[in-house]
Amino acid sequence: MTPATVSMSPQSSATESAVQDPARPPAGAARDRLEWNKLRKRLRRQVGQAIQDYRLIESGDRILVALSGGKDSWTMLDLLRDLRAAAPVPFELVAVNLDQKQPGFPEHVIPDYCRAHGIPFQVIEQDTYSVVKRVIPENKTLCGLCSRLRRGALYRFARENGFTRIALGHHQDDIVATFFLNLFHGGKLKAMPPKLLSDDGANVVIRPLAYCRERDIAEYAQGRGFPIIPCNLCGSQDHLQRKQVRKMMDDWEKQHPARLEQIFSALTNVAPSQLADPRLFDFAALGARETGTHNGLMPEQNSRIGGNP
């Protein structure tokens, strides 16, 4: 693989400019401005609540904000900058884009926008595109290998440059879709957690948009006028399993509004004793004759939730 090279903004090593770029509503009637303000407040509240619930950000954190140029990452960066201005603790935000050398990628868009708005940024140049196209057979899904290579590049860069958090732009719809993908195709009850420690223990990944719906993010990104860069590497693969799951979710949404919120709520309210995984709950101990206060949870689960041993 071609070694990564890095370019950066002149101010990327300094703290972000104190002059914030306030979220401006799109032009329109008073009713439109009212709806815009409601949308912005809702997204801010949801991001703030996720940060609080999962302790996503702490004082002194240096956060790598993964900026692909899509609506989700632009919105995440914008909301984090907005919240940072009023945060009770100091933390640093640096937008980092991975230029994967896709043909036709507009490499000037992200640097131009960041410079114009005083956003510290860095660009990693690594030709993962050629690797993916060489390794994956024609008409096969590219997303798996692409995401692994992209994640590896960001993890390595964060570790080598002293970042304490990596912020990714996955939202509530992504989390629910991943749950169904693992359920249908992997035989696992598994999704995307709002906070994750990497396998090697070197990186903490956070998802500040975990409580946000994609439709709200899309509306916000359009209203803010972000320069959206589409993914042309895998976005045209209509047979992707994720797209099939998303179609199912969209159909549900039309017939049963708020169903996806209920499913996400279920992911935050798990009852191990009502499932069937003996690694999470000690079913073998149920009905045992010995006395004691054993609650059925396996030792590591008791440690995690503070239950009785």
GIKA-V686129 format. One record per residue. N is the residue number from 1. RES is the residue in three letters. SS is DSSP state (h for helix, s for strand, l for the rest). PSI is psi in radians with two decimals (* if undefined). D_CENTER is the distance of its C-alpha to the mean C-alpha in Angstrom with 2 decimals. Layout:
BEGIN
n=[N	N]
res=[RES	RES]
ss=[SS	SS]
psi=[PSI	PSI]
d_center=[D_CENTER	D_CENTER]
END
This chain:
BEGIN
n=[1	2	3	4	5	6	7	8	9	10	11	12	13	14	15	16	17	18	19	20	21	22	23	24	25	26	27	28	29	30	31	32	33	34	35	36	37	38	39	40	41	42	43	44	45	46	47	48	49	50	51	52	53	54	55	56	57	58	59	60	61	62	63	64	65	66	67	68	69	70	71	72	73	74	75	76	77	78	79	80	81	82	83	84	85	86	87	88	89	90	91	92	93	94	95	96	97	98	99	100	101	102	103	104	105	106	107	108	109	110	111	112	113	114	115	116	117	118	119	120	121	122	123	124	125	126	127	128	129	130	131	132	133	134	135	136	137	138	139	140	141	142	143	144	145	146	147	148	149	150	151	152	153	154	155	156	157	158	159	160	161	162	163	164	165	166	167	168	169	170	171	172	173	174	175	176	177	178	179	180	181	182	183	184	185	186	187	188	189	190	191	192	193	194	195	196	197	198	199	200	201	202	203	204	205	206	207	208	209	210	211	212	213	214	215	216	217	218	219	220	221	222	223	224	225	226	227	228	229	230	231	232	233	234	235	236	237	238	239	240	241	242	243	244	245	246	247	248	249	250	251	252	253	254	255	256	257	258	259	260	261	262	263	264	265	266	267	268	269	270	271	272	273	274	275	276	277	278	279	280	281	282	283	284	285	286	287	288	289	290	291	292	293	294	295	296	297	298	299	300	301	302	303	304	305	306	307	308	309]
res=[MET	THR	PRO	ALA	THR	VAL	SER	MET	SER	PRO	GLN	SER	SER	ALA	THR	GLU	SER	ALA	VAL	GLN	ASP	PRO	ALA	ARG	PRO	PRO	ALA	GLY	ALA	ALA	ARG	ASP	ARG	LEU	GLU	TRP	ASN	LYS	LEU	ARG	LYS	ARG	LEU	ARG	ARG	GLN	VAL	GLY	GLN	ALA	ILE	GLN	ASP	TYR	ARG	LEU	ILE	GLU	SER	GLY	ASP	ARG	ILE	LEU	VAL	ALA	LEU	SER	GLY	GLY	LYS	ASP	SER	TRP	THR	MET	LEU	ASP	LEU	LEU	ARG	ASP	LEU	ARG	ALA	ALA	ALA	PRO	VAL	PRO	PHE	GLU	LEU	VAL	ALA	VAL	ASN	LEU	ASP	GLN	LYS	GLN	PRO	GLY	PHE	PRO	GLU	HIS	VAL	ILE	PRO	ASP	TYR	CYS	ARG	ALA	HIS	GLY	ILE	PRO	PHE	GLN	VAL	ILE	GLU	GLN	ASP	THR	TYR	SER	VAL	VAL	LYS	ARG	VAL	ILE	PRO	GLU	ASN	LYS	THR	LEU	CYS	GLY	LEU	CYS	SER	ARG	LEU	ARG	ARG	GLY	ALA	LEU	TYR	ARG	PHE	ALA	ARG	GLU	ASN	GLY	PHE	THR	ARG	ILE	ALA	LEU	GLY	HIS	HIS	GLN	ASP	ASP	ILE	VAL	ALA	THR	PHE	PHE	LEU	ASN	LEU	PHE	HIS	GLY	GLY	LYS	LEU	LYS	ALA	MET	PRO	PRO	LYS	LEU	LEU	SER	ASP	ASP	GLY	ALA	ASN	VAL	VAL	ILE	ARG	PRO	LEU	ALA	TYR	CYS	ARG	GLU	ARG	ASP	ILE	ALA	GLU	TYR	ALA	GLN	GLY	ARG	GLY	PHE	PRO	ILE	ILE	PRO	CYS	ASN	LEU	CYS	GLY	SER	GLN	ASP	HIS	LEU	GLN	ARG	LYS	GLN	VAL	ARG	LYS	MET	MET	ASP	ASP	TRP	GLU	LYS	GLN	HIS	PRO	ALA	ARG	LEU	GLU	GLN	ILE	PHE	SER	ALA	LEU	THR	ASN	VAL	ALA	PRO	SER	GLN	LEU	ALA	ASP	PRO	ARG	LEU	PHE	ASP	PHE	ALA	ALA	LEU	GLY	ALA	ARG	GLU	THR	GLY	THR	HIS	ASN	GLY	LEU	MET	PRO	GLU	GLN	ASN	SER	ARG	ILE	GLY	GLY	ASN	PRO]
ss=[l	l	l	l	s	s	s	s	l	l	l	l	l	l	l	l	l	l	l	l	l	l	l	l	l	l	l	l	l	h	h	h	h	h	h	h	h	h	h	h	h	h	h	h	h	h	h	h	h	h	h	h	h	h	l	l	l	l	l	l	l	s	s	s	s	s	l	l	l	l	h	h	h	h	h	h	h	h	h	h	h	h	h	h	h	h	l	l	l	l	l	s	s	s	s	s	s	s	s	l	l	l	l	l	l	l	l	h	h	h	h	h	h	h	h	h	l	l	l	l	s	s	s	s	s	l	l	h	h	h	h	h	h	h	h	l	l	l	l	l	l	l	h	h	h	h	h	h	h	h	h	h	h	h	h	h	h	h	h	h	l	l	l	l	s	s	s	l	l	l	l	h	h	h	h	h	h	h	h	h	h	h	h	h	h	l	l	l	l	l	l	l	l	l	s	s	s	l	l	l	l	l	l	s	s	s	l	l	l	l	l	l	l	h	h	h	h	h	h	h	h	h	h	h	l	l	l	l	l	l	l	l	l	l	l	l	l	l	l	l	h	h	h	h	h	h	h	h	h	h	h	h	h	h	h	l	l	l	h	h	h	h	h	h	h	h	h	l	l	l	l	h	h	h	l	l	l	l	l	l	s	l	h	h	h	l	l	l	l	l	l	l	l	l	l	l	s	l	h	h	h	h	h	h	h	l	l	l	l]
psi=[2.47	2.24	2.55	2.47	2.73	2.31	2.70	2.81	2.71	-0.54	0.18	-0.39	-0.14	2.93	2.71	2.55	2.42	-0.32	1.87	2.74	1.61	2.53	2.07	2.33	2.66	2.71	2.51	-3.04	2.98	-0.64	-0.70	-0.72	-0.65	-0.80	-0.66	-0.80	-0.65	-0.73	-0.84	-0.76	-0.67	-0.80	-0.73	-0.77	-0.73	-0.73	-0.76	-0.68	-0.70	-0.73	-0.73	-0.81	-0.66	0.12	0.93	-0.58	2.38	2.90	2.29	0.02	2.50	1.92	2.16	1.98	1.88	1.99	1.78	-0.38	0.00	3.00	-0.62	-0.83	-0.64	-0.78	-0.74	-0.84	-0.78	-0.77	-0.66	-0.68	-0.72	-0.80	-0.59	-0.60	-0.49	0.17	2.52	-0.20	2.62	2.46	2.76	2.47	2.27	2.09	2.29	2.14	2.37	1.91	1.84	0.13	0.65	2.42	2.31	0.06	2.18	1.46	-0.24	-0.33	-0.92	-0.85	-0.72	-0.79	-0.78	-0.74	-0.74	-0.45	0.21	0.59	2.09	2.33	2.77	2.60	2.18	2.20	2.01	2.16	1.27	-0.38	-0.86	-0.66	-0.84	-0.80	-0.54	-0.65	-0.69	2.22	2.76	2.44	0.19	2.72	2.27	-0.32	-0.70	-0.96	-0.70	-0.81	-0.63	-0.76	-0.72	-0.77	-0.73	-0.70	-0.75	-0.72	-0.80	-0.76	-0.75	-0.75	-0.71	-0.26	0.30	0.45	2.45	-0.25	2.58	2.02	2.15	2.66	0.43	2.40	-3.06	-0.70	-0.70	-0.74	-0.78	-0.73	-0.72	-0.65	-0.82	-0.62	-0.78	-0.60	-0.84	-0.64	-0.20	-0.15	0.60	2.56	1.58	2.44	-2.54	2.07	2.63	-0.37	2.37	2.40	2.21	2.78	-0.60	-0.01	0.13	-0.32	2.44	2.09	2.32	2.63	1.48	-0.37	0.28	-0.53	0.00	2.44	2.56	-0.66	-0.65	-0.70	-0.75	-0.73	-0.70	-0.78	-0.67	-0.76	-0.58	-0.26	0.60	2.56	1.56	2.30	1.97	2.69	1.94	-0.05	-0.84	-0.08	-0.32	0.03	1.57	-0.30	0.07	2.44	-0.63	-0.66	-0.62	-0.74	-0.73	-0.62	-0.72	-0.77	-0.70	-0.70	-0.74	-0.74	-0.65	-0.67	-0.58	1.40	2.50	0.04	-0.70	-0.64	-0.65	-0.69	-0.75	-0.71	-0.65	-0.58	-0.34	0.07	1.14	2.38	1.63	-0.58	-0.23	0.16	-2.63	0.49	1.87	-0.19	-0.35	-0.49	2.32	1.39	-0.54	-0.46	-0.23	2.31	0.04	2.62	-0.33	2.64	2.87	-3.04	0.39	2.24	0.08	-0.39	2.51	2.71	-0.74	-0.50	-0.67	-0.74	-0.67	-0.69	-0.03	0.49	-3.07	2.56	*]
d_center=[26.07	26.65	25.90	23.15	24.46	22.93	23.82	23.00	23.89	27.00	25.29	22.22	23.96	24.87	23.14	21.74	24.53	25.60	26.12	23.05	22.47	22.58	20.84	23.78	24.44	25.65	29.41	31.04	33.15	32.87	31.31	28.51	27.93	27.95	25.33	23.16	23.54	22.68	19.44	18.51	19.61	17.74	14.33	15.39	16.62	13.59	11.37	14.46	14.96	11.67	12.52	15.97	15.52	13.51	14.89	11.70	13.97	17.64	20.58	20.87	17.34	16.78	13.16	12.10	9.82	8.90	10.71	11.52	13.59	12.09	12.01	8.31	8.16	11.68	11.14	8.56	11.18	13.98	13.20	12.67	15.93	17.55	16.88	17.89	21.25	22.11	20.46	23.11	21.94	21.56	18.50	17.91	15.27	15.62	13.94	14.06	14.52	15.49	18.53	19.04	22.47	22.14	25.44	25.46	22.19	22.94	22.39	23.89	21.52	18.77	21.43	23.70	21.31	20.19	23.86	25.00	22.72	23.18	19.64	19.80	18.31	18.89	18.97	19.06	21.40	21.34	22.84	20.56	21.64	25.18	24.22	22.29	25.14	27.74	26.43	25.22	28.23	28.74	27.20	24.81	21.04	19.48	15.77	16.15	17.94	16.11	12.69	14.68	16.49	13.63	11.92	15.47	16.19	13.35	14.24	17.85	17.59	15.85	18.55	21.33	20.59	20.17	16.55	15.79	11.99	9.26	6.44	3.44	3.33	2.86	5.93	9.00	10.65	8.32	8.72	12.38	12.94	11.92	14.29	17.00	16.65	17.24	19.92	21.77	21.52	20.89	22.91	20.34	18.88	15.40	11.86	8.37	9.04	7.51	9.20	10.58	13.59	14.05	17.20	19.33	18.44	17.97	14.30	12.10	8.34	6.63	3.87	6.54	6.26	6.87	10.45	10.43	12.10	11.70	15.37	15.10	12.48	14.85	17.79	16.55	15.77	19.19	20.91	19.74	20.84	18.08	19.26	17.02	17.22	17.05	16.32	19.88	19.50	18.37	18.00	21.69	21.71	22.60	23.31	19.82	19.32	15.96	17.89	20.56	18.35	16.91	20.59	21.48	18.92	20.19	23.72	23.10	21.70	24.94	27.16	25.53	23.45	21.08	21.08	17.33	17.03	19.65	17.95	14.79	17.40	19.05	16.12	16.64	20.40	21.36	25.09	25.77	29.48	29.01	27.35	29.08	27.45	30.17	27.80	26.22	29.46	33.01	34.72	37.71	38.56	38.88	42.57	43.66	46.95	46.16	45.52	42.65	39.45	37.15	34.36	33.32	29.98	29.80	30.24	26.72	25.45	28.10	27.01	23.39	24.44	27.72	29.99	33.57	34.26]
END
